[in-house]
Amino acid sequence: MATNRFDPNFTDNVINAMGPKTNPRFRKVMASLIRHVHDFARENELTVDEWMAGVKLLNWAGQMSDDKRNEGQLVCDVIGLESLVDEITFKLAEEAADAPTATAILGPFFRADTPYRNNGDNIVKDVPDGEMVFMHGRVIDFQTKKPLVGATVEVWQASTNGLYEQQDPNQEEFNLRGKFKTDADGRYYFYCLRPTPYPVPNDGPAGKLLELMDRHPFRPAHIHIIATQEGYKPLTTQIFDRQDKYLTNDSVFAVKDSLIVDFVPRKDDPQAGLELEYDVKLVADRA
């Protein structure tokens, strides 16, 4: 007769400790989490020292996180969790007969206080190298294809040195960031940089995890976008340069084929030698 090395009732006891007022969805998620985590510990015969190393890593991520950098989110990124959750969310949307612009992860360097700028503004401040781009497009209703007037398009990107402005004391605050409102034709337009690849920061637990897993830290060149409009589902995504060598091995697994774009030559514009046209399709929030 088989015997259990560990208490066979322990996990069920923990799950069953939840009271009758627990939200049903929360009960389902927590019960599954507890069961998986307990099975993981038993399967690997996790020791106290190993468990404490994990606790210290989580604490380290929390200590490094603030309103300008989310290291806990970055830890989730390097193990693929945020990209997996994004895939699940997008797949559910597809199965619901909606097909908006594909989503991608938020990333750890979003800032909630990014200022609005005027269409046509240049978000590049004091960057001595890099290729300038005129980026433009429309925000449209996915089903009707009609332009959405007054929609917000928020963008941010790293500089050519691989750093976002809050990582780099030499960059002007809100460099390479901006929020734009679409005009009467649903258009947005501004000047930015052709993005360049950069490494996940190695000064925190996410970088340490990559090192321990013997993985490269690089993210392919990309621009972050959040598009919002009242009455529509908000969209968080990233767009990727087709010429980038890290497209097939992004360190956070966020690349989707439909988010790969081409930068093309732009003529007769002294401010930019390249342009990128990118339309954003939003789905009405029927809820």
Residue pairs with C-beta under 8 A, 6 or more apart in sequence:
6 42
10 38
11 34
11 35
11 38
11 39
14 34
14 38
15 30
15 31
15 34
15 35
18 27
18 30
18 31
22 30
40 46
41 51
57 75
57 205
57 208
57 209
58 72
58 75
58 205
60 71
60 204
60 205
61 71
61 72
61 74
61 75
61 204
61 205
61 206
62 71
62 72
64 71
64 204
64 205
65 71
65 72
65 73
67 111
67 112
67 113
68 109
68 111
68 166
69 108
69 109
69 166
69 167
70 108
70 109
70 110
71 108
71 204
71 205
71 206
73 82
73 106
73 107
73 108
74 107
74 108
74 200
74 201
74 204
74 206
75 205
75 206
75 209
76 82
77 83
77 105
77 107
77 108
77 200
77 206
77 251
77 252
77 254
78 200
78 206
78 209
78 210
78 215
78 251
78 252
79 209
80 252
80 253
82 105
82 106
82 252
82 254
83 104
83 105
83 252
83 253
83 254
84 253
86 103
86 104
86 105
86 254
89 103
90 102
90 103
93 99
93 100
93 233
93 283
98 142
98 233
98 283
99 142
99 281
99 283
100 142
100 233
100 235
100 281
100 282
100 283
101 227
101 235
101 237
101 258
101 279
101 280
101 281
101 282
102 237
102 256
102 258
102 259
103 235
103 236
103 237
104 236
104 237
104 238
104 254
104 256
104 259
105 236
105 238
105 252
105 254
106 224
106 226
106 236
107 224
107 238
107 252
109 156
109 158
109 164
109 166
109 167
110 156
110 224
110 226
111 156
111 166
111 174
111 177
114 154
114 156
114 174
114 177
114 178
114 179
115 174
115 177
115 178
115 179
116 178
116 179
116 180
116 181
117 123
117 178
117 179
117 180
117 190
118 180
119 180
119 181
119 183
119 187
119 188
119 189
119 190
120 189
120 190
120 191
121 178
121 180
121 190
121 191
122 190
122 191
122 192
122 271
123 155
123 175
123 176
123 177
123 178
123 190
123 191
123 192
124 130
124 132
124 175
124 176
124 191
124 192
124 193
125 171
125 172
125 175
125 176
126 171
126 172
126 175
127 159
127 160
127 175
127 176
127 193
129 160
130 159
130 160
130 193
130 194
130 196
131 193
131 194
131 263
131 273
131 274
132 191
132 192
132 193
132 194
132 271
132 272
132 273
132 274
133 191
133 192
133 193
133 194
133 263
133 266
133 272
133 274
133 275
133 276
134 189
134 190
134 191
134 266
134 269
134 271
134 272
134 274
134 275
134 276
135 155
135 189
135 190
135 191
135 192
135 223
135 275
135 276
135 277
135 278
136 187
136 188
136 189
136 190
136 275
136 276
136 277
136 278
137 187
137 188
137 189
137 277
137 278
137 279
137 280
138 147
138 182
138 185
138 186
138 187
138 188
138 279
138 280
139 147
139 148
139 151
139 153
139 182
139 186
139 188
139 227
139 229
139 279
139 280
139 281
139 282
140 146
140 147
140 148
140 186
140 279
140 280
140 281
140 282
141 147
141 148
141 232
141 281
141 282
141 284
142 281
142 282
142 283
142 284
143 283
143 284
146 186
147 182
147 185
147 186
147 187
148 182
148 186
148 229
148 232
148 282
149 182
149 183
149 184
149 185
149 186
150 181
150 182
150 229
151 181
151 182
151 186
151 188
151 227
151 228
151 229
151 232
151 280
151 282
152 179
152 180
152 181
152 182
152 226
152 227
152 228
152 229
153 179
153 180
153 181
153 182
153 188
153 225
153 226
153 227
153 280
154 177
154 178
154 179
154 180
154 225
154 226
154 227
154 228
155 177
155 178
155 180
155 190
155 192
155 223
155 224
155 225
156 164
156 176
156 177
156 178
156 223
156 224
157 164
157 176
157 192
157 193
157 195
157 222
157 223
157 224
158 164
158 176
158 195
158 196
158 198
159 165
159 168
159 171
159 175
159 176
159 193
160 193
160 196
161 168
162 196
162 197
162 198
162 199
163 171
163 198
164 176
165 171
165 172
165 173
165 174
165 175
165 176
165 177
167 201
176 192
176 193
178 190
180 188
180 189
180 190
181 188
182 188
191 271
191 272
192 223
194 221
194 241
194 263
194 274
195 221
195 222
195 223
195 241
196 221
197 218
197 219
197 220
197 221
197 244
197 245
197 246
198 218
198 219
199 216
199 217
199 218
199 219
199 251
200 206
200 207
200 210
200 217
200 218
200 219
200 251
200 252
201 207
202 208
202 210
202 211
202 217
207 217
210 216
210 217
210 251
215 251
216 249
216 251
217 251
218 246
218 250
218 251
219 246
219 250
219 251
219 252
219 254
220 240
220 241
220 244
220 245
220 246
220 247
220 250
220 255
221 240
221 241
221 244
221 246
222 238
222 239
222 240
222 241
222 254
223 238
223 239
224 236
224 237
224 238
225 235
225 236
225 237
225 238
225 239
225 278
225 280
226 234
226 235
226 236
226 237
227 234
227 235
227 237
227 280
227 282
228 234
228 235
229 282
231 284
231 285
232 282
232 283
232 284
232 285
233 282
233 283
233 284
233 285
235 280
235 282
237 259
238 254
238 259
239 259
239 260
239 261
239 276
239 278
240 247
240 255
240 259
240 260
240 261
241 260
241 261
241 263
242 260
242 261
242 262
243 263
247 255
247 260
248 255
261 276
261 278
262 276
263 274
263 275
263 276
264 274
264 275
264 276
265 273
265 274
265 275
266 272
266 273
266 274
266 275
269 275
